[in-house]
Amino acid sequence: LSCVLSVSADSLHEEFSIVGCSDSDGEEMYALDGEEIWYADFTNKKGVEPQPSFIDHMTYEEGTYDTAEAGQQICKQNLKNHRKLLKDFPVEQDPPSSPIVYSRDNVELGEN
């Protein structure tokens, strides 16, 4: 997840993108001011610009989907490498700082 702030002469805008993957799925999405403006549809192998018809349409370059698809391959390889490196890494298990006590019966606020 990355977030980039950019400033224009008129106003402040927030642009962010989300990129992630798993063994079987992936995600790449770009947004501007909290509105999704492009995402990669890996099922249908195309980029989608889900912008309403009443706005001045923003278009991404033609190679954006191909770049997203290549990025997924890198993401999946990195995921595979990290799993291999962390396979025998000991999981740190911290005990609770104080004992936790649960009541046997349901408790209602304001009742004795």
Secondary structure, DSSP 8 states (H G I E B T S, - for coil): -EEEEEE-SS-EEEEEEEEEE-SS-EEEEEEETTEEEEEEETTTTEEE----TTS------TTHHHHHHHHHHHHHHHHHHHHHHHTT--------SS-----SS---TT--
